[in-house]
Amino acid sequence: MDGPNPKEDLPPGPTIYRRFGRRIIKILIVVSIFYLIIIFLFTYTRTIIHRYPHHHPPFPPTHQTDLKTHDPSILKTARGYYSYSVGKHISIHEAPTLSGPWLKTGTVLARDSIIAKGDRRAPWAPMTLQVGAMYYCYYAKLPKAGKEYQIRVGRSRSPQGPFVDKQGIDLVEGGGEVVYGSNGDVYAPGGQGVLTDEGEDILYYHYLNKSVSYDFWEARLGYNPLIYVDGWPVAQ
């Protein structure tokens, strides 16, 4: 027959519309959930409860470009506790107890250091101890003329500094008495500390053995007794 096909004139069945509508609804639900998650992640604020006031956090920022508490050492004195942390200033914080509140009271480097933050020549792993009436701050430093760490020290009559070397030069000016450096098979000593055993101070540190390897995972632990000559430590 040449007449119109009745099937071609019929509109799509309701089943097709329902399927299409369900897909649209599913897509809208997924997109809505996604956006809700994004909004939650960007607006969620976690509340941290401190045992002391929020305006005195445990270690307040010491400098806009300084690290706060990196590799700190703790010194106990009759007055309280002092913390010395890595950074271009070697920041000093004080607290009556170990639980705080910790407040910044000074720096080993009294003003902006000539040693740029982030440069591996920056003073590293500071450790301060009291011997008699003096306070000695040990740190590792990478000198400009070489490529290896060496252990230096400055001293002060106060745990808050200023710390100077044997010539009276402030550490910020590049001062710092060399206690122990590369020698023989010992290369790049650093990461130091001082232990007191039966009245004797012992300097300990990590180093690389030249006869073994320069790879950092081959680092060894070394130690040397300290004696004091004219009030300055000398490694034996």
C-alpha positions as CSV (number, residue, x, y, z in Angstrom):
1,M,0.0,0.0,0.0
2,D,1.1,3.5,-0.8
3,G,-0.5,5.1,2.4
4,P,1.4,6.3,5.5
5,N,2.9,3.7,7.9
6,P,1.0,3.9,11.1
7,K,4.0,2.9,13.2
8,E,6.1,5.8,11.9
9,D,3.5,8.3,12.9
10,L,3.4,7.1,16.6
11,P,5.3,9.2,19.1
12,P,8.0,7.5,21.3
13,G,6.7,5.4,24.0
14,P,6.6,6.5,27.6
15,T,9.3,3.9,28.5
16,I,12.0,5.8,26.5
17,Y,11.2,9.0,28.4
18,R,11.4,7.3,31.8
19,R,14.8,5.8,31.0
20,F,16.1,9.1,29.8
21,G,14.8,10.9,32.8
22,R,16.3,8.4,35.2
23,R,19.8,8.9,33.7
24,I,19.5,12.6,34.0
25,I,18.5,12.3,37.7
26,K,21.4,9.9,38.4
27,I,23.9,12.3,36.8
28,L,22.5,15.3,38.8
29,I,22.8,13.3,42.0
30,V,26.4,12.3,41.3
31,V,27.4,15.8,40.4
32,S,25.7,17.2,43.5
33,I,27.5,14.8,45.8
34,F,30.8,15.7,44.2
35,Y,30.3,19.4,44.7
36,L,29.2,18.8,48.3
37,I,32.4,16.9,49.1
38,I,34.5,19.7,47.5
39,I,32.7,22.3,49.5
40,F,33.1,20.3,52.7
41,L,36.9,19.8,52.2
42,F,37.5,23.5,51.6
43,T,35.4,24.8,54.4
44,Y,36.1,22.1,57.1
45,T,38.1,23.5,60.1
46,R,39.5,21.1,62.6
47,T,39.5,22.3,66.2
48,I,42.7,21.5,68.1
49,I,42.3,21.6,71.9
50,H,45.4,22.8,73.8
51,R,45.9,22.6,77.6
52,Y,47.0,26.2,77.5
53,P,45.6,29.3,75.8
54,H,45.4,29.4,72.0
55,H,47.2,32.7,71.9
56,H,50.3,30.9,73.3
57,P,50.7,27.9,71.0
58,P,53.4,25.4,72.1
59,F,56.0,26.9,69.6
60,P,54.9,30.2,68.1
61,P,56.4,31.1,64.8
62,T,59.9,32.7,65.2
63,H,60.4,34.2,61.8
64,Q,58.3,34.2,58.6
65,T,61.0,32.2,56.8
66,D,62.2,30.2,59.8
67,L,61.3,26.7,60.8
68,K,59.4,26.4,64.1
69,T,60.7,23.4,65.9
70,H,62.9,21.5,63.5
71,D,65.4,19.1,65.3
72,P,65.2,20.8,68.7
73,S,67.4,20.1,71.7
74,I,66.2,20.8,75.2
75,L,68.2,22.3,78.0
76,K,67.0,22.1,81.6
77,T,68.1,24.9,83.9
78,A,67.2,26.1,87.4
79,R,65.0,28.7,85.7
80,G,63.1,26.3,83.4
81,Y,63.5,24.7,80.0
82,Y,65.1,26.0,76.8
83,S,64.6,24.7,73.3
84,Y,67.1,25.3,70.5
85,S,65.8,24.5,66.9
86,V,67.3,24.4,63.4
87,G,66.8,27.5,61.3
88,K,68.8,30.4,60.1
89,H,68.6,32.0,63.6
90,I,68.7,28.9,65.8
91,S,65.6,30.0,67.6
92,I,65.4,29.8,71.4
93,H,62.1,29.1,73.2
94,E,61.6,29.0,77.0
95,A,59.0,27.2,79.1
96,P,58.5,26.6,82.9
97,T,57.7,22.9,82.1
98,L,58.1,20.6,79.2
99,S,54.3,20.8,78.5
100,G,54.6,24.6,78.0
101,P,53.6,27.2,77.3
102,W,56.7,27.8,75.1
103,L,57.6,31.4,74.3
104,K,60.3,32.7,72.1
105,T,63.0,34.5,74.1
106,G,65.8,34.9,71.7
107,T,68.0,33.5,69.0
108,V,71.6,32.2,69.0
109,L,72.1,34.3,65.9
110,A,71.1,37.7,67.2
111,R,69.9,39.1,63.9
112,D,69.3,38.0,60.3
113,S,72.0,35.6,59.4
114,I,74.3,36.1,56.4
115,I,73.7,32.4,55.9
116,A,70.6,32.1,53.7
117,K,67.8,29.8,55.0
118,G,67.6,26.6,52.9
119,D,71.3,26.8,52.1
120,R,73.0,23.6,53.4
121,R,75.6,25.8,55.0
122,A,73.0,26.9,57.6
123,P,73.7,25.9,61.2
124,W,72.3,22.4,61.8
125,A,71.4,20.3,64.8
126,P,72.1,22.8,67.5
127,M,72.7,21.4,71.0
128,T,73.3,23.5,74.1
129,L,74.6,22.4,77.4
130,Q,75.8,24.1,80.6
131,V,79.4,23.7,81.9
132,G,80.0,25.7,85.1
133,A,78.8,29.2,84.5
134,M,79.0,29.0,80.7
135,Y,76.5,27.7,78.1
136,Y,77.9,26.1,75.0
137,C,75.9,25.8,71.8
138,Y,77.2,23.2,69.3
139,Y,76.1,23.0,65.7
140,A,77.2,21.6,62.4
141,K,78.1,24.0,59.6
142,L,79.0,23.6,56.0
143,P,81.8,26.1,55.2
144,K,81.9,28.1,52.0
145,A,85.4,26.9,51.1
146,G,84.6,23.2,51.4
147,K,81.8,20.7,50.9
148,E,81.8,19.0,54.2
149,Y,80.2,19.6,57.6
150,Q,82.3,20.5,60.6
151,I,81.2,20.9,64.2
152,R,81.5,24.3,65.7
153,V,80.6,25.9,69.0
154,G,79.8,29.3,70.5
155,R,79.5,30.1,74.2
156,S,77.6,32.5,76.4
157,R,77.0,33.3,80.0
158,S,73.2,33.1,79.4
159,P,71.2,30.3,77.8
160,Q,69.6,33.1,75.8
161,G,72.9,34.3,74.3
162,P,74.5,36.1,72.7
163,F,76.9,33.3,71.7
164,V,80.3,34.1,70.5
165,D,83.5,32.2,69.4
166,K,86.9,32.2,71.0
167,Q,87.8,35.5,69.3
168,G,84.6,37.1,70.6
169,I,82.9,37.1,67.1
170,D,79.2,36.6,67.2
171,L,78.0,33.5,65.4
172,V,75.9,35.6,63.0
173,E,79.1,37.1,61.6
174,G,80.5,33.6,60.7
175,G,82.0,33.1,64.1
176,G,82.1,29.7,65.8
177,E,85.0,27.8,67.1
178,V,85.7,24.6,65.2
179,V,85.6,21.6,67.6
180,Y,85.9,18.8,65.1
181,G,86.2,18.6,61.3
182,S,87.2,16.2,58.6
183,N,90.5,14.4,59.3
184,G,92.1,11.2,58.1
185,D,89.3,8.9,57.1
186,V,86.7,10.9,58.9
187,Y,84.7,13.0,56.5
188,A,81.9,15.5,57.2
189,P,81.2,15.0,61.0
190,G,77.9,16.5,62.1
191,G,74.5,15.8,63.8
192,Q,76.4,16.1,67.0
193,G,75.6,15.9,70.7
194,V,77.4,15.9,74.0
195,L,77.0,13.2,76.7
196,T,78.4,13.6,80.2
197,D,79.7,10.3,81.8
198,E,81.3,10.4,85.2
199,G,82.2,14.0,84.9
200,E,83.6,13.7,81.4
201,D,82.0,15.3,78.4
202,I,82.0,13.1,75.2
203,L,81.2,14.5,71.8
204,Y,79.3,12.1,69.5
205,Y,78.5,12.6,65.8
206,H,77.8,10.9,62.5
207,Y,80.4,10.9,59.8
208,L,81.4,9.2,56.5
209,N,84.5,6.9,56.3
210,K,86.5,7.9,53.2
211,S,87.9,4.4,52.9
212,V,84.4,2.9,52.8
213,S,82.0,5.2,50.9
214,Y,80.7,8.7,50.6
215,D,77.1,7.5,50.4
216,F,75.0,8.9,53.2
217,W,73.6,5.5,54.1
218,E,77.1,4.4,54.9
219,A,77.3,7.0,57.8
220,R,79.0,5.8,61.0
221,L,78.8,6.9,64.6
222,G,81.9,8.4,66.1
223,Y,82.8,9.9,69.5
224,N,85.6,11.8,71.1
225,P,86.3,12.9,74.7
226,L,86.3,16.6,75.3
227,I,88.7,18.6,77.4
228,Y,88.4,22.3,78.1
229,V,91.3,24.6,77.4
230,D,90.9,28.2,78.6
231,G,87.2,27.5,78.8
232,W,86.8,26.1,75.3
233,P,86.1,22.5,74.4
234,V,88.8,20.5,72.5
235,A,88.1,17.1,70.9
236,Q,90.7,14.5,71.8
